[in-house]
């Protein structure tokens, strides 16, 4: 097993702004409607590239498919609402399926709580078809405890790590942990740690390979994290400056813009 750690300084997202933004986003979603399969935004504009093909709009079991500019479906790319749970523990769970001749990809996301989100989770799998399909089978999941994240970002002690992501293959496994700390006004210092290890009969071989190529792995990891931090800062600094009314307009404009690639 090999462990690599790296820290970056990133722009912080105020908790109040984040929680208001989630409410605004879901208000926009709840304000949409479907007419003859076409999904319309609250301001009447159509959501391009998406069509309701099964079930009731925004209800569990609803299935949406991507379509091109001529209205032809981009089968089998589809989004399905798996669950909407209200009450004291509200949550929404979605499933995104993308398939081709060689693989089937399923991505499932969930947000626990809308008014004050407490956790978010993302799961995904890539399943290969055909004779060597098992060697192209990968499963991954990521979870962020939002309450613990804000606590850690404020400098308070939390048990465990607020963020954890894991990627599993039959021959190898990778895990990433992240913990934020305050770093002056409007900034976080986020420490990320990567763990790599082999599985099954490749475990001893992987141990040797990780030892030999540890420096290269460290360079690749730190370079990728630095690049992500740069993109994060560019997006966050511009986005968190938007007030609620402007944020709503921005969400609507982005949703109504034809995507360069299928929206789903």
C-alpha positions in Angstrom: 0.0 0.0 0.0 1.2 3.5 -0.8 0.0 6.8 0.8 0.4 10.3 -0.7 -0.7 13.6 0.8 -0.9 17.1 -0.6 -2.5 20.4 0.6 -4.0 23.2 -1.5 -5.3 26.7 -0.7 -8.8 27.2 -2.2 -11.5 29.8 -2.1 -14.1 29.0 0.6 -17.8 28.6 0.0 -19.8 30.4 2.8 -22.2 27.9 4.4 -25.1 30.4 4.3 -24.6 31.0 0.6 -24.3 27.3 -0.2 -27.5 26.5 1.6 -29.4 29.3 -0.1 -28.0 28.2 -3.4 -29.3 24.7 -2.9 -32.8 26.0 -2.1 -32.7 28.3 -5.2 -31.6 25.4 -7.4 -34.4 23.1 -6.2 -36.9 25.8 -6.4 -36.0 26.1 -10.1 -36.3 22.4 -10.5 -39.7 22.2 -8.7 -40.9 25.0 -11.0 -40.3 23.0 -14.2 -43.1 21.2 -15.9 -43.5 18.7 -18.7 -45.8 19.2 -21.8 -45.9 16.5 -24.4 -42.6 15.1 -23.1 -40.9 18.5 -23.4 -39.4 19.9 -20.1 -40.1 23.6 -19.6 -38.3 25.9 -17.2 -40.2 28.2 -14.8 -39.8 31.1 -17.3 -41.3 29.0 -20.1 -38.1 28.2 -22.0 -37.5 24.6 -22.9 -34.7 22.5 -21.4 -32.7 21.5 -24.5 -31.5 18.0 -25.0 -33.9 16.3 -22.5 -37.3 14.7 -22.9 -39.6 12.9 -20.4 -40.3 9.4 -21.8 -41.7 7.6 -18.9 -43.7 8.4 -15.7 -44.8 11.6 -14.1 -42.5 14.6 -14.2 -40.3 14.8 -11.0 -41.9 11.8 -9.5 -40.1 8.5 -8.6 -40.0 6.4 -11.7 -39.8 9.3 -14.1 -37.3 8.6 -16.9 -35.6 11.3 -19.1 -33.7 10.7 -22.2 -31.2 12.8 -24.2 -32.1 13.9 -27.7 -30.1 15.8 -30.4 -31.0 19.1 -32.0 -33.4 17.4 -34.4 -35.3 15.8 -31.6 -33.9 12.3 -32.1 -33.1 10.4 -28.9 -29.6 9.7 -27.9 -30.5 6.2 -26.6 -29.5 4.7 -24.2 -28.4 7.8 -22.2 -31.1 8.3 -19.6 -31.7 9.8 -16.2 -34.2 8.2 -13.8 -35.6 9.5 -10.5 -35.1 6.6 -8.1 -36.4 8.2 -4.9 -37.8 11.4 -3.4 -38.2 11.3 0.3 -39.8 14.0 2.4 -40.3 14.4 6.1 -37.6 14.9 8.8 -34.9 13.3 6.6 -35.6 14.6 3.0 -33.5 13.2 0.2 -33.4 12.9 -3.6 -31.8 10.1 -5.4 -31.1 10.0 -9.2 -29.7 7.4 -11.5 -27.9 8.2 -14.7 -27.3 5.4 -17.2 -25.0 5.7 -20.2 -24.3 2.7 -22.4 -22.6 1.9 -25.7 -21.6 -1.3 -27.4 -18.8 -2.1 -25.0 -19.8 -0.7 -21.6 -22.6 0.4 -19.4 -22.1 3.3 -17.0 -24.4 4.0 -14.1 -24.1 7.1 -11.9 -26.3 7.6 -8.9 -26.4 10.7 -6.7 -28.2 11.6 -3.5 -28.6 14.7 -1.4 -29.8 14.4 2.2 -31.7 17.5 3.2 -32.7 20.4 1.1 -33.2 23.4 3.5 -30.0 22.5 5.4 -28.1 19.7 3.5 -26.3 17.4 5.8 -24.7 14.9 3.4 -24.2 14.3 -0.3 -23.3 11.0 -2.0 -22.3 9.9 -5.5 -21.9 6.3 -6.6 -21.0 5.0 -10.0 -20.0 1.9 -11.8 -18.7 0.9 -15.2 -19.5 -2.5 -16.4 -17.8 -4.0 -19.4 -19.6 -6.3 -21.8 -18.2 -9.3 -23.6 -15.5 -11.8 -22.9 -13.2 -9.6 -20.9 -15.9 -7.5 -19.3 -14.9 -8.4 -15.7 -11.5 -6.7 -16.2 -13.3 -3.4 -17.2 -15.6 -3.5 -14.2 -15.0 -0.5 -11.9 -17.1 0.7 -8.9 -16.7 4.0 -7.2 -18.4 6.1 -4.5 -17.9 9.5 -2.8 -19.5 11.0 0.2 -19.2 14.3 1.9 -20.6 14.9 5.4 -21.5 18.6 4.9 -22.1 19.2 8.6 -18.7 17.8 9.5 -17.1 19.7 6.5 -18.4 23.1 7.8 -17.2 22.2 11.3 -13.7 21.4 10.1 -13.6 24.4 7.9 -14.3 26.6 10.9 -11.4 25.1 12.8 -13.3 22.7 15.0 -12.4 19.1 15.7 -14.4 16.4 13.9 -14.1 12.7 14.1 -13.2 10.9 10.9 -12.9 12.7 7.6 -15.7 14.9 6.1 -14.9 13.7 2.5 -14.0 10.2 1.3 -14.0 8.8 -2.2 -13.2 5.2 -3.2 -12.5 3.6 -6.5 -12.4 -0.2 -6.7 -11.3 -2.6 -9.4 -10.9 -6.4 -9.0 -7.1 -5.8 -9.2 -6.6 -2.5 -7.4 -8.2 0.0 -5.0 -7.7 3.8 -4.5 -9.1 5.9 -1.7 -9.0 9.7 -1.3 -9.7 11.6 2.0 -10.1 15.4 2.3 -10.2 17.6 5.4 -10.6 21.5 5.2 -9.1 23.9 7.7 -9.5 27.7 7.8 -6.7 29.7 6.1 -7.4 33.4 6.5 -10.5 35.3 5.3 -12.3 33.5 2.5 -9.9 30.6 2.1 -9.6 27.0 3.1 -6.5 24.8 3.3 -7.6 21.4 2.2 -5.4 18.4 2.9 -5.9 15.5 0.6 -4.6 12.0 1.1 -4.5 9.2 -1.5 -4.1 5.5 -0.7 -3.3 3.0 -3.4 -3.1 -0.8 -3.0 -3.3 -3.9 -5.1 -6.0 -6.6 -4.7 -6.3 -10.3 -5.3 -3.2 -12.0 -6.6 -1.6 -8.7 -7.8 -1.2 -7.4 -4.2 2.6 -8.3 -4.0 3.3 -7.1 -7.5 1.4 -3.8 -6.8 3.4 -3.2 -3.6 6.6 -3.4 -5.5 5.3 -1.2 -8.4 4.0 1.4 -5.9 7.4 1.5 -4.2 9.3 1.9 -7.5 7.1 4.6 -9.0 6.1 6.4 -5.8 7.7 9.7 -6.9 6.0 9.7 -10.2 2.7 8.9 -8.6 3.2 11.8 -6.1 4.0 14.2 -9.0 0.9 13.1 -10.9 -1.3 13.4 -7.9 -0.1 16.8 -6.8 -0.3 18.1 -10.3 -3.9 17.0 -10.8 -4.9 18.4 -7.4 -3.3 21.7 -8.1 -5.1 21.9 -11.4 -8.4 21.1 -9.8 -7.8 23.7 -7.1 -7.1 26.3 -9.9 -10.4 25.5 -11.6 -12.3 25.5 -8.3 -11.0 29.0 -7.5 -11.9 30.4 -10.8 -15.5 29.1 -10.6 -16.1 29.7 -6.9 -14.8 33.3 -6.7 -17.2 34.3 -9.5 -20.1 32.2 -8.4 -20.4 33.1 -4.7 -20.5 36.8 -5.6 -24.0 36.3 -7.0 -27.0 37.2 -4.9 -30.1 34.9 -4.9 -31.9 36.7 -7.7 -28.9 36.7 -10.0 -28.1 33.1 -9.1 -31.6 32.1 -10.2 -31.2 33.9 -13.5 -27.8 32.3 -14.0 -29.2 28.8 -13.4 -32.1 29.4 -15.8 -29.8 30.8 -18.5 -27.4 27.9 -18.1 -30.2 25.4 -18.3 -31.7 27.0 -21.4 -28.4 27.1 -23.3 -28.0 24.2 -25.8 -25.2 22.0 -24.5 -22.2 21.3 -26.6 -22.6 17.6 -25.7 -25.8 15.8 -24.6 -27.1 17.3 -21.3 -27.5 14.0 -19.6 
